[in-house]
Amino acid sequence: MSVDNGPLIIGFLCNWCSYAGADMAGTSRAAYPANIRIIRVPCSGRVDPLLIVKCFEEGADAVLVAGCHPGDCHYNEGNYYSRRRFALLRALLDFMGIEKERFQVEWVSASEGKRFAKIVTKFTEEMIERGSRKAS
C-alpha cells in the first residue's frame, strides 16, 4: 500500500506537543509531503508497540511516533516509557525482517512546526530511496 507517488507513513502524534507542532506547520504554511497519515494520541507513551507492528502488517511503509521532548511530557514521564518500549521494538522489527530505519521516534514541541515539516520531509525522502516494503 502506498500513497499516490510515494510511501505510506503512519504518524502517531501526542496531543499536547507533536500534534500541535503539526498544526503549527500547517498554520505557518510549512509544506511537507502528504504521505503521512496522522493519528492523534494522548501521549507517545500510550502507543502500544504491537500497534506499530500491526501498521507494518497492514501495509504501512514506515511509522513515525512523535511526542513531547523528554522532561516536557504533559503526563510527566510518558515519553520516557515510550523511549524504552521503542528501543526494544527496534530489535523486534529487525527480528521480523522489517528494516528498523522504517520506524522513527522524534520529539517535537508545539512551537516546532517547521521542524516537524523537516522531519516528515526527510523521513519521506528516506522511504522513497528505500522503496516500498512490498517491493523488498
TORVO-543895 format. One line per 10 residues: number of its first residue (from 1); their letters; for each residue z, x, y of C-alpha. Coordinates in Angstrom, 1 decimal. Example, Ala and Ser with C-alpha at 12.3 -4.5 7.8 and 13.67 -1.06 7.14 Angstrom:
% TORVO-543895
1) AS) 7.8:12.3:-4.5; 7.1:13.7:-1.1 .
% end
This chain:
% TORVO-543895
1) MSVDNGPLII) 0.0:0.0:0.0; -0.9:1.4:3.4; -1.4:0.2:6.9; -5.0:-0.1:8.3; -5.5:3.6:8.9; -2.5:5.4:7.6; 0.7:5.4:5.6; 3.2:2.5:5.4; 6.5:3.7:6.7; 9.7:1.6:6.4 .
11) GFLCNWCSYA) 12.3:2.3:9.0; 15.9:1.3:8.7; 17.4:1.5:12.2; 21.0:0.9:13.2; 21.6:-1.9:15.6; 23.7:0.0:18.1; 21.7:3.2:18.7; 18.4:3.7:16.9; 17.1:0.1:17.2; 18.0:0.2:20.9 .
21) GADMAGTSRA) 16.2:3.5:21.1; 13.1:2.0:19.6; 13.4:-0.9:22.1; 13.7:1.7:24.9; 10.5:3.3:23.6; 8.7:0.0:23.9; 10.2:-0.8:27.3; 9.2:2.6:28.7; 5.8:2.3:27.1; 6.2:5.4:24.9 .
31) AYPANIRIIR) 3.4:5.0:22.4; 4.0:5.6:18.7; 1.9:4.6:15.6; 2.1:1.1:14.3; 2.6:2.4:10.8; 6.4:1.8:10.8; 7.9:-1.5:9.8; 11.3:-1.6:11.4; 14.3:-3.2:9.6; 17.4:-3.6:11.8 .
41) VPCSGRVDPL) 20.7:-2.9:10.1; 24.2:-3.0:11.4; 24.8:0.7:10.7; 22.9:3.5:8.9; 26.0:3.7:6.6; 25.1:0.2:5.3; 21.7:1.3:3.9; 22.1:1.4:0.1; 20.2:4.4:-1.4; 18.8:2.1:-4.1 .
51) LIVKCFEEGA) 17.2:0.0:-1.3; 15.3:3.2:-0.3; 14.2:3.8:-3.9; 13.1:0.1:-4.0; 10.9:0.7:-1.0; 9.1:3.5:-2.7; 8.9:1.5:-5.9; 7.2:-1.4:-3.9; 4.6:1.0:-2.4; 6.0:2.5:0.8 .
61) DAVLVAGCHP) 4.5:5.9:1.6; 7.6:7.0:3.5; 11.1:5.8:4.6; 12.9:6.7:7.8; 16.6:5.9:8.3; 17.8:6.3:11.9; 21.4:6.0:13.1; 23.7:7.0:15.8; 24.5:10.6:16.4; 27.4:11.9:14.4 .
71) GDCHYNEGNY) 30.6:11.2:16.3; 29.0:8.3:18.2; 28.9:5.7:15.4; 29.9:2.2:16.5; 31.8:1.9:13.2; 33.5:5.3:13.7; 32.2:7.0:10.6; 29.3:5.1:9.1; 26.8:7.8:9.8; 29.0:10.3:8.0 .
81) YSRRRFALLR) 28.9:8.2:4.9; 25.1:7.8:5.2; 24.6:11.6:5.7; 26.5:12.2:2.4; 24.7:9.5:0.5; 21.3:10.6:1.6; 21.9:14.2:0.7; 22.5:13.1:-2.9; 19.5:10.7:-2.7; 17.1:13.6:-1.9 .
91) ALLDFMGIEK) 18.0:15.2:-5.3; 17.4:11.8:-7.0; 14.0:11.4:-5.3; 13.0:14.8:-6.4; 14.0:13.9:-10.0; 12.0:10.7:-9.7; 8.9:12.6:-8.7; 8.9:11.4:-5.1; 8.5:14.2:-2.5; 11.7:14.5:-0.6 .
101) ERFQVEWVSA) 9.7:15.0:2.6; 8.7:11.4:2.4; 12.3:10.4:3.2; 13.7:11.3:6.6; 17.1:10.7:8.3; 17.3:11.0:12.1; 20.0:10.4:14.7; 18.6:8.6:17.8; 20.7:7.2:20.6; 19.9:4.1:22.6 .
111) SEGKRFAKIV) 18.7:6.2:25.6; 16.3:8.3:23.5; 13.2:6.1:23.4; 10.8:8.9:23.9; 12.5:11.0:21.2; 12.2:8.0:18.8; 8.4:7.8:19.6; 8.0:11.5:18.9; 9.9:11.3:15.6; 7.8:8.4:14.4 .
121) TKFTEEMIER) 4.5:10.0:15.6; 5.4:13.3:13.9; 6.5:11.6:10.7; 3.4:9.6:10.5; 1.2:12.6:11.1; 3.0:14.4:8.3; 2.5:11.5:5.9; -1.2:11.3:6.8; -1.5:15.0:5.8; 0.3:14.4:2.5 .
131) GSRKAS) -1.8:11.3:1.8; -0.9:8.1:0.1; 1.7:8.2:-2.7; -0.7:6.3:-4.9; -3.4:9.0:-4.4; -1.0:11.7:-5.6 .
% end
